[in-house]
Amino acid sequence: MTYLGRLTGRVALITGGGGEIGCAIALRLAREGARVMVGDLYHDKAEAAANAIRAQGLEAGSVQIDVRFEDSAKAAVEKTIGTFGSLTTLVNVAAAVTPDGNAETLSLELWENAIRVNLTGAFIMCKYATPQMRKAGGGAIVNIASQLGHLSVAGRSPYCTTKAALIKYTEVLAMDYARDNIRANTISPGFILTERSSRRSGGKENASRIQGPKHLLNRPGSVEDIAAGAAYLASDDAAFVTGTDLLIDGGYVTFKGVIGPDGKPTM
Ligand SMILES: NC(=O)c1ccc[n+]([C@@H]2O[C@H](COP(=O)([O-])OP(=O)(O)OC[C@H]3O[C@@H](n4cnc5c(N)ncnc54)[C@H](O)[C@@H]3O)[C@@H](O)[C@H]2O)c1
């Protein structure tokens, strides 16, 4: 694959960068020329992702970050500035593990934690990242939402609700920061084959078989599918794109995951 160097001179901070999608985004942004600070709740995961990037001769650092807390977000932004001198690009990937349940069975603690990580976490990161982007003359924010921010699934209220709210929050962010030349967009992935998403189906093989046909393109997405979209939205190729949601979902939302008797998506 040829990378276009579209992010040369940019500095990116990625939350949840030790996870599978976050790691792929970090690597892709680095391949496009960005210097990348990989942040994750688990520092060893962030460091492993940064190592994988450095192993390719590209620039990366790592930082422990808990997006639920202001002091942690502030420290991560400061480390990015201290290491690379600026911050132009923020990718919010971090998401809480949200167990299934309804109003009666879900604890208030789990509900509030989902909101804190998936929604408030993005707000907190923006609070500390946007002043640096303004200083740099502009920037790009990419928030990772979900196809389930568009659709509703029984038992998954914390996830569906926070991802829908993240899409709305990002629209308003775009409005708040347009005059500062800071663009803000979401990506809504379809089912992407990762450990996390496959757990419900008992592993990647089963998940691929069950989830694939829910997509018009009859397969689950790959982490690289999402990384390609993040690189686009972060780059000047998307210079006229703000306040939008990019569905990278193989047609999942269009077809609303409806499967016909032949196991293929159907109207
Ligand atoms: N995999 C899918 O099918 C799919 C579909 C739609 C959307 N998404 C979204 O993509 C993103 C990544 O998903 P993934 O499958 O790679 O999951 P993942 O579990 O591999 O990655 C999530 C990462 O976030 C980190 N994290 C959790 N809480 C944190 C916190 N408080 N502070 C900082 N980091 C924290 C985790 O340690 C983990 O490394 C998530 O936002 C998820 O909702 C995934």
The ligand as a Gaussian input file, in Angstrom:
#p B3LYP/6-31G(d) Opt

LIG

0 1
 N      -15.270000      -3.344000      17.210000
 C      -16.444000      -2.941000      16.725000
 O      -17.219000      -3.718000      16.109000
 C      -16.879000      -1.524000      16.882000
 C      -18.031000      -1.100000      16.216000
 C      -18.447000       0.208000      16.348000
 C      -17.716000       1.069000      17.145000
 N      -16.601000       0.623000      17.794000
 C      -15.876000       1.570000      18.624000
 O      -14.500000       1.559000      18.265000
 C      -13.712000       1.852000      19.402000
 C      -12.630000       0.799000      19.616000
 O      -13.202000      -0.485000      19.693000
 P      -12.304000      -1.808000      19.767000
 O      -13.140000      -2.909000      19.255000
 O      -10.950000      -1.552000      19.172000
 O      -12.193000      -2.005000      21.345000
 P      -10.932000      -2.204000      22.317000
 O      -11.512000      -2.676000      23.607000
 O       -9.897000      -3.056000      21.654000
 O      -10.367000      -0.724000      22.490000
 C      -10.848000       0.184000      23.428000
 C       -9.673000       0.744000      24.192000
 O      -10.139000       1.787000      25.058000
 C       -9.387000       1.711000      26.250000
 N      -10.109000       2.376000      27.335000
 C      -11.200000       1.942000      28.014000
 N      -11.548000       2.818000      28.963000
 C      -10.658000       3.844000      28.897000
 C      -10.484000       5.039000      29.619000
 N      -11.297000       5.345000      30.647000
 N       -9.472000       5.874000      29.292000
 C       -8.640000       5.545000      28.257000
 N       -8.735000       4.422000      27.554000
 C       -9.739000       3.572000      27.857000
 C       -9.225000       0.207000      26.488000
 O       -8.167000      -0.095000      27.377000
 C       -8.992000      -0.311000      25.072000
 O       -7.611000      -0.400000      24.768000
 C      -14.679000       1.990000      20.574000
 O      -15.018000       3.352000      20.731000
 C      -15.879000       1.206000      20.102000
 O      -17.071000       1.612000      20.723000
 C      -16.167000      -0.654000      17.688000

